[in-house]
Amino acid sequence: MTKHNRIKEASATVNRGGRLPAFKPTHIQVLLKIVAEHPQASLDEIANELYRQSGLQVCSATIRRCLRAQGIVRLKVKRHVYTP
């Protein structure tokens, strides 16, 4: 029983695997710079610019998740339509 508990505790600290994160800290800095320079750019445009500047190719959903993790939420601009 003691051996089982030691193994269980040891396995909790070991990395369980899975895919490594695509964004490194340097990529995040480049991404934030791109978003600051082009605030109205679409996620696909940001992905293309990120690939051009850093060589990292990711999908738009990955960019959205990374921005959300950094506290940036991109919202559409509300446009009011006035009818005469």
C-alpha positions in Angstrom: 0.0 0.0 0.0 2.8 2.4 0.8 4.4 1.7 -2.6 1.1 2.4 -4.4 0.8 5.8 -2.6 4.4 6.8 -3.5 3.8 5.9 -7.2 0.5 7.8 -7.2 2.1 10.9 -5.7 5.1 10.7 -8.0 2.9 10.5 -11.1 1.0 13.6 -10.1 4.2 15.7 -10.5 5.3 14.1 -13.8 4.1 15.7 -17.1 1.3 13.5 -18.4 2.2 14.3 -22.0 0.1 15.9 -24.7 0.9 18.4 -27.4 3.3 21.2 -26.5 2.0 24.7 -26.7 2.6 26.3 -30.1 3.2 29.8 -28.7 6.5 30.5 -27.0 6.9 33.8 -25.1 8.7 35.4 -28.1 5.7 34.5 -30.3 3.3 36.0 -27.8 5.2 39.3 -27.9 5.1 39.3 -31.7 1.4 38.5 -31.7 0.7 41.4 -29.2 2.7 43.8 -31.3 0.7 42.8 -34.5 -2.6 43.2 -32.7 -1.5 46.6 -31.4 -0.4 47.8 -34.9 -3.5 46.4 -36.7 -6.5 46.4 -34.2 -9.1 45.9 -36.9 -7.3 43.0 -38.6 -9.1 39.6 -38.9 -7.8 36.6 -37.1 -6.7 35.1 -40.5 -4.8 38.3 -41.4 -3.1 38.2 -38.0 -2.2 34.6 -38.6 -0.6 35.5 -41.9 1.3 38.4 -40.4 2.5 36.2 -37.5 3.8 33.6 -40.0 5.5 36.3 -42.0 7.2 37.8 -39.0 8.0 34.8 -36.9 7.6 31.7 -39.0 4.9 30.3 -36.7 1.9 28.8 -38.6 -1.2 28.5 -36.4 -4.9 28.6 -37.1 -7.2 31.4 -36.2 -8.7 29.5 -33.2 -5.2 29.2 -31.7 -4.7 32.9 -32.0 -8.1 33.6 -30.4 -7.2 31.3 -27.5 -3.8 32.9 -27.0 -5.3 36.4 -27.1 -8.0 35.5 -24.6 -5.3 34.0 -22.3 -3.5 37.4 -22.5 -6.8 39.2 -21.5 -7.6 40.5 -25.0 -11.1 39.9 -26.3 -11.7 41.0 -29.8 -15.2 42.3 -30.4 -16.9 43.5 -33.6 -17.5 47.2 -33.8 -21.1 48.0 -33.3 -22.6 50.0 -36.1 -25.9 51.8 -35.7 -28.1 51.9 -38.8 -30.3 54.9 -39.0 -33.2 54.8 -41.3 -34.9 58.0 -42.4 
